[in-house]
Amino acid sequence: MSENKIPYKVYLNENEMPTAWYNLRADMVSKPAPLLNPGTGLPLSAEELAPIFCEELVRQELDDETAFFPIPQEILDFYKMYRPSPLVRAYCLEKALGTPAKIYYKFEGNNTSGSHKLNSAIAQAYYAKNQGLKGVTTETGAGQWGTALSMACAYLGLDCKVFMVKVSYEQKPFRREVMRTYGASVTPSPSTETEVGRKILAEHPGTTGSLGCAISEAVEVATKNPGYRYVLGSVLNQVLLHQSIIGLEAKAAFDKIGVKPDIIIGCAGGGSNLGGLIAPFMGEKLRGEADYRFIAVEPASCPSFTRGKFAYDFCDTGMICPLAKMYTLGSGFIPSPNHAGGLRFHGMSPVLSQLYHDGFMEARAVEQTSVFEAAERFARTEGILPAPESSHAIKAAIDEALRCKETGEEKTILFGLTGTGYFDLVAYQKYNDGEMSDYIPTDEDLEKGFAGLPQVPGLE
Ligand SMILES: *Cc1c(COP(=O)(O)O)cnc(C)c1O
């Protein structure tokens, strides 16, 4: 083995857990575009990011070269409570489909927050604590991220302030109560607590809120209160780095049983679970060591990859956050109110955006009724009640397995089962009552979002 190959082995500790996160950017020839300062149009420096994010997280965010970041022992100790997460062969689903394909899923719902988001929440909370901060602020949409962060903050003794998209705050009171049980304060967004919230309320009275708007509020509170920083559950490079634990564990488990997946599928909201799941496999593809098909699955009602533009855009509706170059529907885009399946963010991880742009990954959009149909099928065969977000990946995995049935190919499919759906029963109820409909935005709808894309000085 040549020396430069040695680091790409996944090192496992005695609990069979990876001891370092893998930074996919290190192996990308065309790197993701840097975050820009919206005022100057210049790449953001570590100094400019320091008032918003913790120091170590800024370092991780800006580092495109270091392949492995050792996971601090305190984080490994926390991971040990719910990791390694199971890699499961879906025998019953395979049988029900009558497919020659082998279907595996990596299940991240095996913790109270019910999703993969805890993997990054504990890391971000740890670095905040290590820096001597008092607390963190964030936004949450469906509530998984806020729950994960409140769990991590409770464990480390940090204050946690969550702005929850108003429609979810009202529709998901149980989520809210879980967060409060872990000690977080939860505010419906837009709120009157922030300048940006008051501005949005004045412009759009009665709005049910959006993730982008909640982000603006959380950032404002973090930057105005000493001892606080903002943390984000997806999209950012640092979050994909932490989520690489999913893919590293999956790779180690596959290597152990001598199986190589052919197709790797993940749902895509901001891109963190998908980026984490595919990381070590994509690394192999980028280095020319192995080939895989990667498929990102998104809602047809919020189609960032499949119908978005690859452009610099704000990550938030309030347009106070840095500009990221990504596939985006425009920061003003809000999915139709009948959309119940999560994955509502207007943009996409810059890392995944670049990989998709360069042809290393495919993407497809699926309609929500077909997503819930796949969820029901999965629940009835495999027993787990999946999150609607995860069910986008299930839908694509089933479609690929059925294609194998037609062609007789014995492909191995891996998909990310990112979480459980216990808090999504209002959406399930709609589906069960036959009241769920599909809304696909028209080109005209999308044009409105694109019209709001910022003009970046010196670019385009
Ligand atoms: C947040 C979430 C997603 C989508 O976020 P990504 O950053 O795209 O991974 C998917 N599944 C579940 C269960 C989630 O909570």
Ligand as a Chemical Component Dictionary entry (heavy atoms), coordinates in Angstrom:
data_LIG
# 
_chem_comp.id                   LIG 
_chem_comp.type                 NON-POLYMER 
_chem_comp.pdbx_formal_charge   0 
_chem_comp.three_letter_code    LIG 
# 
loop_
_chem_comp_atom.comp_id 
_chem_comp_atom.atom_id 
_chem_comp_atom.alt_atom_id 
_chem_comp_atom.type_symbol 
_chem_comp_atom.charge 
_chem_comp_atom.model_Cartn_x 
_chem_comp_atom.model_Cartn_y 
_chem_comp_atom.model_Cartn_z 
_chem_comp_atom.pdbx_ordinal 
LIG C1 C1 C 0 -33.244 17.450 8.687  1  
LIG C2 C2 C 0 -33.554 16.120 8.182  2  
LIG C3 C3 C 0 -33.296 15.756 6.851  3  
LIG C4 C4 C 0 -32.764 16.711 5.834  4  
LIG O1 O1 O 0 -31.613 17.408 6.131  5  
LIG P1 P1 P 0 -30.252 17.185 5.384  6  
LIG O2 O2 O 0 -29.358 18.242 5.887  7  
LIG O3 O3 O 0 -30.510 17.308 3.915  8  
LIG O4 O4 O 0 -29.783 15.843 5.739  9  
LIG C5 C5 C 0 -33.574 14.478 6.453  10 
LIG N1 N1 N 0 -34.109 13.576 7.297  11 
LIG C6 C6 C 0 -34.384 13.894 8.581  12 
LIG C7 C7 C 0 -34.988 12.851 9.459  13 
LIG C8 C8 C 0 -34.102 15.151 9.065  14 
LIG O5 O5 O 0 -34.374 15.456 10.326 15 
# 
loop_
_chem_comp_bond.comp_id 
_chem_comp_bond.atom_id_1 
_chem_comp_bond.atom_id_2 
_chem_comp_bond.value_order 
_chem_comp_bond.pdbx_ordinal 
LIG C1 C2 SING 1  
LIG C2 C3 SING 2  
LIG C2 C8 DOUB 3  
LIG C3 C4 SING 4  
LIG C3 C5 DOUB 5  
LIG C4 O1 SING 6  
LIG O1 P1 SING 7  
LIG P1 O2 DOUB 8  
LIG P1 O3 SING 9  
LIG P1 O4 SING 10 
LIG C5 N1 SING 11 
LIG N1 C6 DOUB 12 
LIG C6 C7 SING 13 
LIG C6 C8 SING 14 
LIG C8 O5 SING 15 
# 
